[in-house]
Structure formats: C-alpha cells, structure tokens
C-alpha cells in the first residue's frame, strides 16, 4: 500500500471528518504512536488533522494554526503541548508523513529533556524540534472519547486537504520503525 491521490480521504475544510469511535489503546495510556500522510491545501490555517478531546484541558491532537506553527497536544488536566514552525518543512498541496509518538514513562530531572522524551513529532521520518508548553503528562486522560480524523471533537476547524494511511499503535515506535513506515507507504507520493 501507499499514499494515493485517488484513494485518499479528501476533506473540504467545512464539515468533513471521520469519526473512528473510541480507541481504547489511547485512553489512560502511557504510550502510543499515531501516524499517517496528509496534504494541506493552504498553509497557516487553524485546521485539525486528528484528535479527541474532553474539553480544552483534556485533548490528544495534531493541528495547524494561523501563526505558522503545527501543534501536537497531549493534555491531561493542563494545556500541555509541543509546537514547531511547520511552514518551513511542509509545502501546500504536497504530501507529508506525520508520526506523533508518546512515551509517558520517560523521566528526567530536566523538564525540557523530559518533555522531549515524552512527546515527539516526526515529519517525513525526521524528528522535529518542538517547543513545549507546561509539562507533558505521564498518561492520557481515561475518558472514553471518539477519535476523529479531519477534526477534533468540540472544535469546528475541519481539515482542508487530504489524509491517508492513518495508523495507531499502542506503543511508542522507534525512529527506525517510523522510517520503515515512511519508506513502505511513500509509494505514489
């Protein structure tokens, strides 16, 4: 399999999304990986790629914003997240691979190192350097929530572009494993 302009999911940015239902492996979890491929028609817009939420303090998600940054949120009681300037590595209407990796078991005396060990984001199999807000928690919220592709429940900032090959693992994948997924699914790019 590989990404495909023909068989990918096309989102209109108005009201299109996929409700994948509850994914038990990311509730009350201390590790998971979510990966896939996407294009964004116009950069620097407030648009949700995927996620689930139980209010603004309990959220798992990946989204872009008008400030030119991509945000990877992992909130469990507090607004903790990482972000980076994505418009320097992603172009409009061009496929990019994403992998959000969470390892809540990682601990370190230094908060910056601990956050970087707990929450990572890979774009096209390369880890990006995130700037963090607050402390990334050791686990996700236990609430039973619906996981959406193309939006985050409770928000109306629907993705404008395409999404393909979304996968969720109940473990934190290694950089080698992420590169293998990237290489195996980039056919047709």
N, C-alpha and C positions, 0 to 999 in steps of 0.2 A: 504494500500500500504506500501511498504518498499523497502529498497535498495536491489538490486539484481545483482549478478554477471552475470546472464543470460540476463536480460533486461536493464542493464545499458548501457550508451554510452561509447564505448571503443575508445580511442584516441591514434594514433600511434606515436605522438611526431614529425612527419614530416610535415604533411599538413592537418590533420583532425581538423575540428572545425564546430560548428553550428552557423549560422547567424540567430539570433532571431529577426532581424529587429529593428526598433525603438521602444523603450519602453518609451512612453511619461511621465510615472509617475516618472522617474528618471532624467528627463531633467528639469532644473530650479527648482529643488526640494530642500526642506529643511528637508525632512525626507524620509527614505526608509529602507528596510531590504532585503538582498539577502542571501538566504541560500541554502544548498544542501549537498550532500555527494560526497566524492572523494577518490580515491586511487592514489598514485604516485609510478610508477614502480621503480624509482631511486631518492633518495632524493638529495638535494643540487644542483639542476639544475635550469637554468633560464627558467622557464616554466609558461605560463599564464593559470590560471584556468578560469577566465571570465573577461569581461570588455568591455568598449567602450572608444574611445579616439578621440580627435581633436587636435593632436599634443601633445608633452610631457608635456605641462603646463595645459592641459585640459583632464583629464582622471579619470575614475572610474574603479577600477580593483583590483583583488586579484591574486598574483603570488608568486612563489618561486624563489630564486636566489642562485647562487653558493656560497655565503657567509654563507649558512645555515639558512638564515632568510626568513620569509614569509612577504610580503609587502601588505598592504591594502592601496590603493591610493584613495584619493579624492582631485583632483586638479581642481581648477577653477582660472586659471591665474598664479598660482605658483606651485612649486613642493612640495605640502604638502601631507604627508603620515604618516602612522604608520607602525612599523615592530616589529617582535619578533623572537627569535631563535626557529624555528619550529621543528627542528630535535630532540628536547628534548621531544616533546609531540606527534609527528607523526612518525610512522614507515613505511618503504617501503612496498608496496603491502598490506596495512591494511586500511580498510575504516575509514574515519574520517568525522565528520559533521562540517560544517563551517557556520557561520552566521555573515555577515557584517552588522552593524547597524549604521545608520547615523541620527543624530539629530542636525541639524544646528541651531535650536532655543536655544540650551543650551548656556548660557553665564556665565562667571565667571571672576573676576578680575585677577585671576592667570591663565596664559597661559597654564600651564601643566594640571591644572584641567579642563579648558575649552576644550582643545583638547581631553582629556579623556572622557568628557561628550558628545562631538560631534561625535566621531568616535570610535566604539568598534568592537572587533572581538571575537567571541566565537568559541572555538574548542571543540567538543563533549559536548556542552551545558555549558561549563565553560569559563568565560571571561578570556582572556589572557592579560597580562600587555604589552601594546605597548610603544615603544619609538617613539616619534614624531619628524618630521622634519617640521619646519615652522608652520604656523597657519592653522588649518583645517578651511575651509571656512564655511560661514553660508548657502550657497546653491551651487548646482551643476551648471555647465555650461548649457546654454539654447540651445546649438546647437542640431540639430536633427541628431542623430548618430545611427549606427547599434550596437546592443549589441551582443557580441559573447560569446559562451561557448566553452572553449578549446583553446582560443586565445584572444588577444586584437587587434582590427584592427590597422594596421600600424606597427605591430610587427610580427616577424616570429618565435616566441618561443612557439610553439604548445605544449599543454599538453600531457604528456606521462603517461597514466593510464586510470582510469575510472571516470566518473562523473554520478551522478544520483540524481533524486528528486530535481532539481533546482526550487526554488520559489522566486518570487519577490513581496514584499508588498510595498504599498505607505505610510507606516508609520514605525516608529521606534518601533519594537517589544520589549517587556519587557523580562527580563531574564526568567520569568515564562513561557511566550509564547514560547520562544526559547527552553526551556527544554521540553515543551509539544510536539513541532515539532520533536525534537530529539528522544524522547521516542516513539512517534507514528510511526516514519519512520525507526527506527533501526532494525525492524524485518528482519531477513535474513542476518544480519551482520556477 
